């Protein structure tokens, strides 16, 4: 079913709820209607100092989220597309206040109102990325300020009785460090179970992991990037029930490169460092203190600036780029971006979130509707019961098949269900968005040939289900057969 039709079916369900549900729920249902029309909501989550704001800046290509300790780092901040660029301060009493970005284009250090009175920030930016994704920067898990990390958990998992049940993320980017703490996994579980509901539609299919400080791994005997690739692969397997995949990135370098923070003056200083004798330059990189204080042809203040932007590993790679022929800030930034891993992060977001944004939104809204339908309604219980039945009917309707495809593909790709390699490749192609010819791998085939291929697929997977499949594979086979059946029907 086309994405627009899927959205419309759920929108019709929400409209029905506005007629059947009690008055107390109307505002939440209205919010869900808006949510279906908005970009997919992606929360960036991790421990304190995991590099969340740095990652937000790198994804946006705009240094707007503060990475130091300020009022804004303690709040949930929603980055949305909008003109003019502005900040809306959402207060706990339900009112709002307006403020502006700093002259440097960042969130301000102070908001002009007591932070304890602020519930969240909405930052509107004329940024192309935000046309398809609302990015949510969250306070750090494990913060010494328990109320701040609690606000992150509230964002990820809202209790049924909460008046803010619609304000949840559709998907998560979870930042891992070298050691994963118990409270980090608890936060992921909160998102996955949507507030403890055992029958939730949420799964690791809408969460991806990012190993955010890849340059800080290893013991110095190996290149950190190689260590990061191995650790990311290990985490992808270890936490396959929590995240769909894990990719490494050198967050600080990515931010500096993507936001064009490295200037021509910085490039000249890197070129000067590149003229140093190899051993002397390597000695500078023994520690951050030595890099700033030891004798070098660039003054200490400028070296401190390079350190803040790139850290030691980034400086080493930038100098290597200069020695390899990179000249000028643009050329250096291009090479730093390429080695940082940010391109893979963006591709991962596009694959798991952008290409399936309608499915993620529909699944998230349906889950919220189901939880709302069980809220005690007093005298409105009969209407709420009818609404609950409508929610269940749509959840089980074949029109929701794209949700089943997304869940099934994740189970197979992460190894929760074992399939032959060729079968996995087949369903990856079959479940992907695109034309029937693309999904069947028959570019150029006529309708009759495509219909025949879809029919053959149904027969092939039915035979597999009856003769070979174990119980988990039978569940996959039923979903695949339904996908082929829907394609075959469309081609008649």
Secondary structure, DSSP 8 states (H G I E B T S, - for coil): --HHHHHHHHHHHHHHHHHHS-GGGHHHHHHHHHHHHS-EEEEEE-BTTSSHHHHHHHHHTS--S--SS-GGGGS-EEEEE-SS-EEEEEETTS-EEEE---TTSS--S--SS-GGGEEEEEEEE--GGGGTEEEEE---BT-SSHHHHHHHHHHH---TT-TTTT---SEEEEEE-SS--HHHHHHHHHHHHTTT-TT-S--GGGEEEEE-BGGG-S-SSS-HHHHHHHHHHHHHHHTTTT-S-EEE-BHHHHHHHHTT-S-HHHHHHHHHHHTS-HHHHHHHTT-HHHHHHS--SS-HHHHHHHHHHHHHHHHHHHHHHHHTT--HHHHHHHHHHHHHTHHHHHHHHIIIIITTHHHHHHHHHHHHHHHHTTS--GGGHHHHHHHHHHHHHHHHSGGGHHHHHHHHHHHHHTTSS---HHHHHHHHHHHSSS-HHHHHT-TT--HHHHHHHHHHHHHHHHHHHHHT--HHHHHHHHHHHHHHHHHHHHT-
